[in-house]
Amino acid sequence: MTYNWINNISTKYWEITILKEEWTVYKNWEWYSKKVTKVRARCHCWNEWIAKLTDLKRWKLQSCWCSSKKRKNFFRNSNYKHWMSHTNFERIFQWLKARCNNKKHKSYPNYWWRWIKYLWNSFEEFKNDMYESYLQHIKEYWKKDTSIDRIDVNWNYCKENCRWATNIEQANNKNRNVYITYNWKTQTMMQWCKELWISYYMVRGRIQNWWNKIDAILTPKQR
């Protein structure tokens, strides 16, 4: 290399800090030669990506997208200036906040008339309470089968009432579920159908036709 790479480590350009060199490619032509060096850079919001060293040295990049001209004033006084922006965990935070506070959200009426509130004041509080359990649940069930669930469906979103659940656990903990008690045991209609090996859609059709709930799950299919 024609320059001392050690001098570029930890060098800061605007809001970007160089972490390490990724790779260098030499392009040689008869009339022109060029060297392209890619580095791993970190923004002040802790977002990391691969960038060209020449773009940084020529001060073409001020930061990642978080400090673009349209968003600069917004992020200066915002709570979203963190390295978890646009992650699945941060999207869950935004989704919970919108359904309880945003009147234009499609789920807002379902939560407003039941007086369900969102009690976390900031993303940092939500992260401190739920992030460790979120990582443990992902290790066991993966990201696609991890969602936030309220233990009591008629109470607020808070640390004491929230947990990470699978899709099946979410389906069995809804306020519109039909609960059936048989032999001193109470379960949802889906759980009874799975335990008794009977069609869920057949039982649901029977209940819609005003069948008794116990008869609907115990009566065998008529041929």
Helices and strands as residue ranges (DSSP letters): G 5-8, E 12-13, E 16-28, E 33-42, E 48-52, H 53-57, G 65-67, H 72-76, H 88-101, H 108-112, H 123-141, G 143-145, E 147-150, E 162-165, H 167-171, E 179-182, E 185-188, H 189-196, H 200-208, H 213-218
